[in-house]
């Protein structure tokens, strides 16, 4: 079996309460700290998709549990971003020091350092984009924080499900691109499309996990 693309983009509308659930999610997604609830909701939606329970969508209950899951996922992403954070901090320290020196050689060195750091940050950012979906799948499946750093299992999962995984990544980009058009419909449109893209992402990644279990 392969990923059901249409289902990922439309399954949420089969829920009788989809309007209310999406409105709630859309509002919460724009509130700092509180938006960890949305990440937790996405983790639950991913797990339900992996278990074959596309509909109904998770209920907006157990806010404490959702908040903890969302916070854990945020910290996981933050840990993966540490190399970029360190590089940026280094640039923030080195560039002013170099810029304070005299001579074109020092200025050229500052530019070169900045360029190298930007390139390294971009490479690491791409690697994060490629790996983090698998990390989210594993975290949703186990519910354990440290499972997000079991690199052998994560890379084995990606290679064993490479075709579906790549398709899912591309479709996540498509969903995010579509969500961007919510800006055209002003704030109400953003409320709808932004959270909708979370649900699409969760369903796509859940399908990858479901297919991996079916093959196994």
Secondary structure, DSSP 8 states (H G I E B T S, - for coil): ----HHHHHHGGGGSTTHHHHHHHHHHHTTSTTTTHHHHHHHHHHHHHHHTT--SS---S--HHHHHHHHHHHHHHHHHHTHHHHHHHHHHHHHHHHHHTS-SHHHHHHHHHHHHHHHHHHHHHHHHHHHHHHHHHHHHHHH--GGGGG-HHHHHHHHHHTHHHHHHHHHHHHHHHHHHHGGGTTHHHHHHHHHHHHHHHHHHHHHHHHHHHHHH-
